[in-house]
Amino acid sequence: MTAPGSDTLQLRLPLRQEAPQSAADFVVSESNSAAASVLSTWPEMAGSVLSIFGPSGSGKSHLAAAWVERTGAIALHGAEAALVDPRELEGQMVLLDRAQDADDESLFHLINLTQSGGGALLLVSRDPPGAWACELPDLRSRLNAIRTVCLDAPDDAVLGAMLKRAFATRNITPGDEVIDYLARRIDRSADAVEHIVDRLDACHRPVTRVLARQVLGDSDELSD
């Protein structure tokens, strides 16, 4: 029988557990502090519309989920906006994630009802509203006028948290030195995090720094 803690083959159940996003485990850093600060108190008045945007993995959806948790807002995703009668949302707090995927008419009505009927509308997307494609001139003017807050690509602190979360969904708990090593060497994106964690998980071995550099093919450290 293999001794506990040895660096030989270990069997793990192939289970993935999706960890819920909450305010408690959101990591505030230089890359997202501006948006985190704004959403900690927003909206200050009824009828507000706000856009937060940034690249994949920047934490915008996680931050929006924390806002929903705080405010009790109704959460919609992209094209789902077309399935809801906007009048039912009048006066409500509403989150529209992947907002650029909503159709023009639904988005136009959501913005108008928010501004005329109170409530608040939080739009989340990769690009700012002014860059979205739309065919309604009246919608274009409204999108251009929306207050926006940008999140940058994840820095080391956020990338490390993303790695820990991805490993946790696979029931893996690598040491901090492994997280730090990976955070300095992979692309700063959610796709890169999922890719490297999948590769390491597929090895069916304890996730150590030695394994990480083997998987990455880090020739600069192979002699360590």
CORFEN-V825468 format. One record per residue. N is the residue number from 1. SS is DSSP state (hx for helix, st for strand, lp for the rest). OMEGA is omega in whole degrees, -180 to 180 (* if undefined). D_CENTER is the distance of its C-alpha to the mean C-alpha in whole Angstrom. Layout:
n->[N:N]
ss->[SS:SS]
omega->[OMEGA:OMEGA]
d_center->[D_CENTER:D_CENTER]
This chain:
n->[1:2:3:4:5:6:7:8:9:10:11:12:13:14:15:16:17:18:19:20:21:22:23:24:25:26:27:28:29:30:31:32:33:34:35:36:37:38:39:40:41:42:43:44:45:46:47:48:49:50:51:52:53:54:55:56:57:58:59:60:61:62:63:64:65:66:67:68:69:70:71:72:73:74:75:76:77:78:79:80:81:82:83:84:85:86:87:88:89:90:91:92:93:94:95:96:97:98:99:100:101:102:103:104:105:106:107:108:109:110:111:112:113:114:115:116:117:118:119:120:121:122:123:124:125:126:127:128:129:130:131:132:133:134:135:136:137:138:139:140:141:142:143:144:145:146:147:148:149:150:151:152:153:154:155:156:157:158:159:160:161:162:163:164:165:166:167:168:169:170:171:172:173:174:175:176:177:178:179:180:181:182:183:184:185:186:187:188:189:190:191:192:193:194:195:196:197:198:199:200:201:202:203:204:205:206:207:208:209:210:211:212:213:214:215:216:217:218:219:220:221:222:223:224]
ss->[lp:lp:lp:lp:lp:lp:lp:lp:lp:lp:lp:lp:lp:lp:lp:lp:lp:lp:lp:lp:lp:lp:hx:hx:hx:lp:lp:lp:lp:lp:lp:lp:hx:hx:hx:hx:hx:hx:hx:lp:lp:lp:lp:lp:lp:lp:lp:st:st:st:st:st:st:st:lp:lp:lp:lp:lp:hx:hx:hx:hx:hx:hx:hx:hx:hx:hx:hx:hx:lp:lp:st:st:st:st:hx:hx:hx:hx:hx:hx:lp:lp:hx:hx:hx:hx:lp:lp:lp:st:st:st:st:st:lp:hx:hx:hx:lp:lp:hx:hx:hx:hx:hx:hx:hx:hx:hx:hx:hx:hx:hx:hx:lp:lp:st:st:st:st:st:st:lp:lp:lp:hx:hx:hx:lp:lp:lp:lp:lp:hx:hx:hx:hx:hx:hx:hx:hx:hx:lp:st:st:st:st:st:lp:lp:lp:lp:hx:hx:hx:hx:hx:hx:hx:hx:hx:hx:hx:hx:hx:lp:lp:lp:lp:lp:lp:lp:hx:hx:hx:hx:hx:hx:hx:hx:lp:lp:lp:lp:lp:lp:hx:hx:hx:hx:hx:hx:hx:hx:hx:hx:hx:hx:hx:lp:lp:lp:lp:lp:lp:hx:hx:hx:hx:hx:hx:hx:hx:lp:lp:lp:lp:lp:lp:lp:lp]
omega->[-179:179:179:175:179:-175:178:-176:175:178:177:176:-178:-178:174:-180:180:-180:-180:178:-180:180:-174:-177:175:-178:178:180:-179:-176:-176:-173:-180:180:179:180:-179:-175:179:-179:-177:2:177:180:179:177:-177:173:-178:175:168:-175:179:-177:177:179:-179:177:-175:179:177:179:178:178:176:177:177:179:-178:-171:-174:-177:174:-176:175:-180:171:-175:178:-179:-179:-177:-176:173:-177:-179:178:-179:-178:179:-177:167:-176:170:174:177:-173:-171:-180:179:179:178:-174:-174:-180:-179:179:-179:178:-180:-179:-179:178:-176:-178:-174:-178:-176:180:-179:177:-180:-179:-177:176:-179:178:-178:-180:-179:-179:174:175:-176:180:180:-180:177:179:-179:179:179:-179:-176:-176:174:-177:174:-176:169:180:174:-175:174:-175:-177:-179:-180:177:178:178:179:180:-180:180:177:-177:179:179:179:178:179:179:178:-180:-179:177:179:-180:-180:-179:-177:-179:-170:-180:175:-177:-180:177:180:180:178:-179:-177:-177:179:176:-179:180:179:-178:179:-179:177:175:-177:179:177:178:179:-179:-179:174:-179:179:-177:-176:-176:-178:-175:-175:180:-179:*]
d_center->[42:39:39:36:34:35:34:35:33:31:31:27:27:24:22:18:17:14:13:12:9:11:12:15:12:10:11:13:14:16:13:11:14:15:13:13:16:17:15:17:20:19:21:24:26:26:25:22:20:17:14:11:10:9:9:7:5:6:4:5:4:5:7:8:9:11:13:14:15:17:18:19:18:18:15:15:13:15:18:19:20:23:24:24:27:26:29:27:24:27:27:23:20:18:14:14:10:11:14:15:16:19:22:24:26:24:22:25:26:23:23:27:27:24:27:30:29:27:24:21:18:15:13:10:10:10:14:16:18:21:20:19:22:25:28:29:30:30:26:26:28:25:22:24:24:21:20:17:15:13:10:12:11:10:13:15:14:10:11:14:11:9:13:14:12:12:16:16:15:18:21:21:21:22:23:22:24:22:19:20:22:19:17:20:20:17:16:13:10:8:11:14:12:13:16:18:17:19:21:22:22:24:27:28:29:27:25:26:26:29:27:24:27:29:26:25:28:28:32:32:32:34:37:35]
